Amino acid sequence: MKKIFLMLFFIFSLISFGKDEYSRGKIIERIGSKLENSLNTNIEVDGEEIKDVELFKVKIKDKEYIIESPIYVVEAYNLNLSKGDWVVVYKNSDEGILYISDIDKRFSYFWMIGIFCGLALLLARKKGLKSLIALGATVYMIFYYFIPLIVRGESPIIISVIIALLSSCITIFLVAGFTHKGVVAIIGSIGGTIFSGILSYIFVNKMSFSGYPTLDAIMYVDILKNIKVKELISSGIILGSMGAIMDVSMSISSAITELRENSINLGSKELFKSGINIGKDMVGTMINTLILAYIGSSLFDMIIIYKNLENLPLTRLLNYEFIAVEILKSFTGSIGILISIPITAYLGAHLHRRYRDIKILKEKFFLRK
């Protein structure tokens, strides 16, 4: 939910501040301090106390500029710049003044993405490449279709279901091929994801959520007025749980396929039981994975709450909307995992019984196996 708000805010920021200029520059020298030893008291700028102003020589596109960088009394606001740092330089369109807005993190992004892609290709080779293509397709759909359609006022739930369906099909068919186990995994993952979304929608209305779970979200009420923000909660749950549900469904479907091919005497009942047993072994780890992912994304908020436990009674604490949203996400996503297990096991077992002969299976479904 919070991530969706951040993405929407990013888009509106591009629209709102498109006239301002941002450039990449490199600090080649720290010249010194502008206020050093000149004042005995701090000065205040935009409501924040500044104790000093550092001067840096910054090179931007073969030109050198002297840019000021304030040193705040509150240490958390400071950038801690040094020679050799690549920085983002902001030019105000009205005043034409240059500011160092942040350290440029893009180079670190390239390293992280490079390591991730390199390991995926090294360990999984061809399937790793297919997985990266599927991931790229999913990210593309989210940024070029999902978010723009939501901004236009379309239903986030409907769009997220469509994205989940397309992402599941692309990912599973690329990795597993257009096979029996691929079809079963897709149906199982979509079934669990949709159930999770429906359940979350019911509880969103039952718990009377406003759709603005945090103070940050409330600040953007005006720019989000044409967006169905209440549905963003369910939409976020659908997208957030999709990966874990897909993983469980694919694993169960693959296991049933192996059992089917190596134990031809097993009936649908035995295959179904085997699928359920495999799912049982996966439940604990996958639910932990999902819930811990949500906890990790809200860790900062949890620490703030913990520091204020004495001033917050449990009744008030559990009724904060952002806490209720995180609890809802954790449990409805986990329920989606649980639901996907019997769906996948049942389909894998009974479709095998009906189309046991591989040649008939090819004719009926145009599948490879």
C-alpha positions as CSV (number, residue, x, y, z in Angstrom):
1,M,0.0,0.0,0.0
2,K,2.7,2.4,1.0
3,K,4.7,1.5,-2.1
4,I,1.8,2.2,-4.3
5,F,1.4,5.7,-2.8
6,L,5.1,6.3,-3.3
7,M,4.9,5.4,-7.0
8,L,1.8,7.6,-7.5
9,F,3.5,10.5,-5.7
10,F,6.6,10.0,-7.9
11,I,4.4,10.3,-11.0
12,F,2.7,13.4,-9.7
13,S,6.0,14.9,-8.7
14,L,7.3,14.5,-12.2
15,I,4.2,16.4,-13.4
16,S,4.3,19.1,-10.8
17,F,8.0,19.8,-10.9
18,G,8.8,19.1,-14.5
19,K,10.0,22.7,-15.0
20,D,12.8,22.4,-12.4
21,E,16.1,21.0,-13.6
22,Y,18.1,18.1,-12.1
23,S,21.6,17.3,-13.1
24,R,24.3,14.8,-12.1
25,G,27.5,16.4,-10.8
26,K,30.7,15.3,-9.1
27,I,32.3,17.0,-6.1
28,I,35.8,17.8,-7.0
29,E,36.8,19.9,-4.0
30,R,35.5,21.1,-0.6
31,I,36.3,24.8,-0.5
32,G,35.5,25.4,3.1
33,S,32.8,26.8,5.4
34,K,30.8,29.9,4.8
35,L,29.7,30.6,8.4
36,E,32.7,29.1,10.2
37,N,33.6,31.2,13.3
38,S,31.4,34.0,12.0
39,L,28.4,33.4,14.2
40,N,27.9,32.2,17.8
41,T,24.3,31.3,17.3
42,N,22.5,29.1,14.7
43,I,20.4,30.6,12.0
44,E,17.0,29.3,10.9
45,V,16.0,28.5,7.3
46,D,12.6,27.1,6.3
47,G,11.9,26.2,9.9
48,E,15.1,24.2,10.4
49,E,18.2,25.4,12.3
50,I,21.5,25.6,10.4
51,K,24.8,25.7,12.2
52,D,27.0,26.1,9.1
53,V,27.1,26.2,5.3
54,E,29.7,24.2,3.4
55,L,31.0,25.3,0.0
56,F,31.7,22.7,-2.7
57,K,33.2,22.9,-6.2
58,V,31.0,20.7,-8.3
59,K,31.6,19.7,-11.9
60,I,28.5,19.4,-14.1
61,K,28.9,18.6,-17.8
62,D,32.5,19.9,-18.0
63,K,31.6,23.1,-16.1
64,E,32.5,23.9,-12.5
65,Y,30.2,25.6,-10.0
66,I,30.5,26.7,-6.4
67,I,27.4,25.3,-4.6
68,E,26.4,25.8,-1.0
69,S,25.3,22.9,1.2
70,P,23.8,23.6,4.6
71,I,24.8,21.8,7.8
72,Y,21.8,21.3,10.0
73,V,21.6,21.1,13.7
74,V,19.6,17.9,13.3
75,E,22.1,15.4,12.0
76,A,19.5,13.3,10.2
77,Y,19.1,16.1,7.6
78,N,22.7,16.3,6.6
79,L,24.1,14.7,3.4
80,N,27.7,14.1,4.7
81,L,29.3,15.0,1.4
82,S,33.0,14.5,0.6
83,K,35.3,14.8,-2.4
84,G,34.6,12.4,-5.2
85,D,30.9,12.0,-4.4
86,W,28.4,12.0,-7.3
87,V,25.5,14.2,-6.4
88,V,22.1,15.3,-7.7
89,V,22.1,19.0,-8.4
90,Y,18.8,20.8,-8.4
91,K,18.3,24.1,-10.2
92,N,15.3,26.2,-9.1
93,S,13.5,27.4,-12.3
94,D,12.4,30.7,-10.7
95,E,15.7,31.8,-8.9
96,G,18.2,29.8,-11.0
97,I,20.1,28.9,-7.9
98,L,21.9,25.5,-7.7
99,Y,21.4,23.2,-4.7
100,I,22.7,19.7,-3.9
101,S,19.5,17.8,-3.3
102,D,21.0,14.3,-2.6
103,I,23.8,11.9,-3.3
104,D,23.3,10.1,-6.6
105,K,22.4,6.5,-5.9
106,R,21.9,5.3,-9.4
107,F,25.4,3.8,-9.6
108,S,24.6,1.6,-6.6
109,Y,21.4,0.6,-8.3
110,F,23.3,-0.6,-11.3
111,W,25.6,-2.7,-9.1
112,M,22.7,-4.3,-7.2
113,I,20.8,-5.1,-10.4
114,G,24.0,-6.4,-12.1
115,I,24.8,-8.7,-9.2
116,F,21.2,-10.0,-9.1
117,C,21.0,-10.6,-12.9
118,G,24.5,-12.1,-12.9
119,L,23.7,-14.6,-10.2
120,A,20.4,-15.5,-11.8
121,L,22.1,-16.2,-15.1
122,L,25.0,-18.0,-13.4
123,L,22.9,-20.3,-11.3
124,A,19.8,-20.8,-13.4
125,R,21.2,-20.1,-16.8
126,K,18.5,-20.4,-19.4
127,K,15.7,-20.5,-16.9
128,G,17.3,-17.6,-15.1
129,L,17.2,-15.6,-18.3
130,K,13.5,-16.5,-18.8
131,S,12.8,-15.4,-15.2
132,L,14.5,-12.1,-15.7
133,I,12.4,-11.5,-18.9
134,A,9.3,-12.4,-17.0
135,L,10.3,-10.0,-14.2
136,G,11.0,-7.2,-16.7
137,A,7.6,-7.8,-18.3
138,T,5.8,-7.5,-14.9
139,V,7.6,-4.3,-14.0
140,Y,6.8,-2.9,-17.4
141,M,3.1,-3.7,-17.0
142,I,3.0,-2.1,-13.5
143,F,4.7,1.2,-14.5
144,Y,3.2,1.6,-18.0
145,Y,-0.3,0.2,-17.6
146,F,-1.2,-0.4,-13.9
147,I,-0.3,3.0,-12.4
148,P,-1.4,5.1,-15.4
149,L,-4.8,3.4,-15.5
150,I,-5.2,3.9,-11.7
151,V,-4.3,7.6,-12.1
152,R,-7.0,7.9,-14.8
153,G,-9.6,6.6,-12.3
154,E,-9.9,3.0,-13.3
155,S,-10.6,0.3,-10.6
156,P,-7.2,-0.7,-9.0
157,I,-8.7,-4.1,-8.0
158,I,-9.7,-5.0,-11.6
159,I,-6.4,-3.7,-13.0
160,S,-4.4,-5.6,-10.4
161,V,-6.3,-8.9,-11.1
162,I,-5.5,-8.4,-14.9
163,I,-1.9,-7.7,-14.1
164,A,-1.7,-10.7,-11.8
165,L,-3.2,-12.9,-14.5
166,L,-0.8,-11.7,-17.2
167,S,2.2,-11.8,-14.9
168,S,1.4,-15.4,-13.8
169,C,0.9,-16.5,-17.4
170,I,4.1,-14.9,-18.7
171,T,6.2,-16.1,-15.7
172,I,5.0,-19.7,-15.5
173,F,4.9,-20.3,-19.3
174,L,8.4,-18.8,-19.7
175,V,9.8,-20.9,-16.9
176,A,7.8,-24.1,-17.2
177,G,6.7,-23.9,-20.8
178,F,3.2,-24.3,-22.1
179,T,2.7,-27.6,-20.3
180,H,0.2,-29.4,-18.1
181,K,2.0,-28.3,-14.9
182,G,2.2,-24.7,-16.2
183,V,-1.6,-24.5,-16.7
184,V,-2.3,-26.1,-13.3
185,A,0.1,-23.7,-11.6
186,I,-1.5,-20.7,-13.3
187,I,-5.0,-21.6,-12.3
188,G,-3.9,-22.4,-8.8
189,S,-2.0,-19.1,-8.3
190,I,-4.8,-17.0,-9.9
191,G,-7.4,-18.7,-7.7
192,G,-5.4,-18.1,-4.5
193,T,-4.6,-14.5,-5.5
194,I,-8.2,-13.6,-6.4
195,F,-9.5,-15.2,-3.2
196,S,-7.0,-13.1,-1.2
197,G,-8.1,-9.9,-3.1
198,I,-11.8,-10.6,-2.5
199,L,-11.3,-11.4,1.2
200,S,-9.3,-8.2,1.6
201,Y,-12.0,-6.1,-0.1
202,I,-14.6,-7.5,2.3
203,F,-12.5,-6.6,5.3
204,V,-11.6,-3.2,4.0
205,N,-15.3,-2.3,3.9
206,K,-16.1,-4.1,7.1
207,M,-13.3,-2.3,9.0
208,S,-14.3,1.0,7.5
209,F,-10.9,1.9,6.0
210,S,-10.6,5.4,4.6
211,G,-7.9,4.4,2.1
212,Y,-5.4,6.9,3.6
213,P,-3.6,4.8,6.2
214,T,-0.7,7.2,6.9
215,L,-0.2,11.0,7.5
216,D,1.8,11.0,4.3
217,A,-1.1,9.7,2.3
218,I,-3.5,12.3,3.9
219,M,-1.2,15.1,2.7
220,Y,-1.8,14.1,-0.9
221,V,-5.6,14.0,-0.7
222,D,-6.0,16.8,-3.3
223,I,-3.8,15.1,-6.0
224,L,-5.3,11.7,-5.3
225,K,-9.0,12.8,-5.4
226,N,-9.7,11.1,-8.8
227,I,-8.2,7.8,-7.6
228,K,-10.1,5.0,-5.9
229,V,-7.7,5.0,-3.0
230,K,-9.8,2.6,-0.9
231,E,-9.3,-0.1,-3.5
232,L,-5.5,0.4,-3.4
233,I,-5.4,-1.6,-0.2
234,S,-6.8,-4.7,-1.9
235,S,-4.9,-4.0,-5.0
236,G,-1.6,-3.9,-3.1
237,I,-2.5,-7.2,-1.4
238,I,-3.2,-8.9,-4.7
239,L,0.2,-7.8,-6.2
240,G,2.1,-8.3,-2.9
241,S,0.9,-11.9,-2.4
242,M,1.0,-12.9,-6.1
243,G,4.7,-13.9,-6.0
244,A,4.5,-16.2,-3.0
245,I,1.2,-17.8,-4.1
246,M,2.7,-18.4,-7.6
247,D,5.8,-20.0,-6.0
248,V,3.6,-22.5,-4.0
249,S,1.4,-23.3,-6.9
250,M,4.3,-24.0,-9.2
251,S,6.1,-26.2,-6.7
252,I,3.0,-28.3,-6.0
253,S,2.2,-28.6,-9.7
254,S,5.8,-29.6,-10.6
255,A,5.8,-32.2,-7.8
256,I,2.5,-33.8,-8.9
257,T,3.8,-33.9,-12.5
258,E,6.9,-35.8,-11.4
259,L,4.8,-38.2,-9.4
260,R,2.5,-38.7,-12.3
261,E,5.3,-39.5,-14.7
262,N,7.3,-41.8,-12.4
263,S,4.3,-43.6,-10.7
264,I,1.8,-44.2,-13.4
265,N,-0.3,-46.4,-11.1
266,L,-1.2,-43.5,-8.7
267,G,-4.8,-42.5,-8.9
268,S,-6.2,-39.0,-8.6
269,K,-6.9,-39.5,-4.9
270,E,-3.3,-40.4,-4.1
271,L,-2.0,-37.6,-6.2
272,F,-4.3,-35.1,-4.5
273,K,-3.1,-36.3,-1.0
274,S,0.5,-36.1,-2.1
275,G,-0.1,-32.5,-3.4
276,I,-1.7,-31.5,0.0
277,N,1.2,-33.1,1.9
278,I,3.8,-31.2,-0.2
279,G,1.8,-28.0,0.4
280,K,1.8,-28.6,4.1
281,D,5.6,-28.6,4.1
282,M,5.7,-25.3,2.3
283,V,3.0,-23.5,4.3
284,G,5.2,-22.6,7.3
285,T,8.1,-21.2,5.3
286,M,6.0,-19.3,2.7
287,I,3.7,-17.7,5.3
288,N,6.7,-16.7,7.3
289,T,8.3,-15.3,4.1
290,L,5.2,-13.2,3.3
291,I,4.5,-11.9,6.9
292,L,8.2,-11.2,7.5
293,A,8.3,-9.2,4.2
294,Y,5.4,-7.1,5.4
295,I,7.0,-6.6,8.8
296,G,10.3,-5.7,7.2
297,S,8.7,-3.0,5.1
298,S,7.1,-1.5,8.2
299,L,10.0,-1.9,10.6
300,F,10.6,1.9,11.0
301,D,6.9,2.4,11.9
302,M,7.1,-0.5,14.4
303,I,10.1,1.0,16.1
304,I,8.3,4.3,16.5
305,I,5.3,2.6,17.9
306,Y,7.5,0.6,20.4
307,K,9.1,3.8,21.6
308,N,5.7,5.2,22.3
309,L,4.0,2.1,23.9
310,E,3.6,3.9,27.3
311,N,1.5,6.6,25.7
312,L,-0.5,4.3,23.4
313,P,-3.1,2.0,24.9
314,L,-3.5,-1.3,23.1
315,T,-7.1,-0.4,22.1
316,R,-5.9,2.8,20.3
317,L,-2.8,1.1,18.9
318,L,-4.7,-1.7,17.1
319,N,-7.2,0.7,15.6
320,Y,-4.6,2.9,13.8
321,E,-5.4,2.4,10.1
322,F,-1.9,1.8,9.0
323,I,-1.4,-1.0,11.6
324,A,-4.8,-2.5,10.6
325,V,-3.7,-2.4,6.9
326,E,-0.5,-4.2,7.6
327,I,-2.3,-6.9,9.7
328,L,-4.9,-7.3,6.9
329,K,-2.1,-7.6,4.2
330,S,-0.3,-10.3,6.3
331,F,-3.3,-12.5,7.0
332,T,-5.2,-12.2,3.7
333,G,-2.0,-12.8,1.7
334,S,-1.3,-15.9,3.9
335,I,-4.9,-17.1,3.4
336,G,-4.3,-16.8,-0.4
337,I,-1.3,-19.2,0.0
338,L,-3.4,-21.7,1.9
339,I,-6.3,-21.6,-0.6
340,S,-3.9,-22.1,-3.6
341,I,-2.7,-25.4,-2.2
342,P,-5.9,-27.5,-2.5
343,I,-6.8,-25.8,-5.8
344,T,-3.5,-26.7,-7.3
345,A,-3.4,-30.2,-5.8
346,Y,-7.0,-30.9,-7.0
347,L,-6.4,-29.7,-10.5
348,G,-3.1,-31.4,-10.9
349,A,-4.5,-34.7,-9.7
350,H,-7.8,-34.8,-11.5
351,L,-6.7,-33.4,-14.8
352,H,-4.1,-36.1,-14.8
353,R,-6.7,-38.8,-14.3
354,R,-8.9,-37.5,-17.1
355,Y,-6.0,-37.0,-19.6
356,R,-3.6,-39.6,-18.5
357,D,-2.3,-40.4,-21.9
358,I,0.2,-37.7,-22.9
359,K,-0.8,-37.8,-26.6
360,I,-4.4,-37.1,-25.7
361,L,-3.3,-34.3,-23.4
362,K,-1.4,-32.7,-26.3
363,E,-4.5,-32.9,-28.5
364,K,-6.8,-31.5,-25.9
365,F,-4.7,-28.7,-24.5
366,F,-2.0,-28.2,-27.2
367,L,0.6,-28.8,-24.6
368,R,4.1,-30.0,-24.8
369,K,3.7,-32.8,-22.3
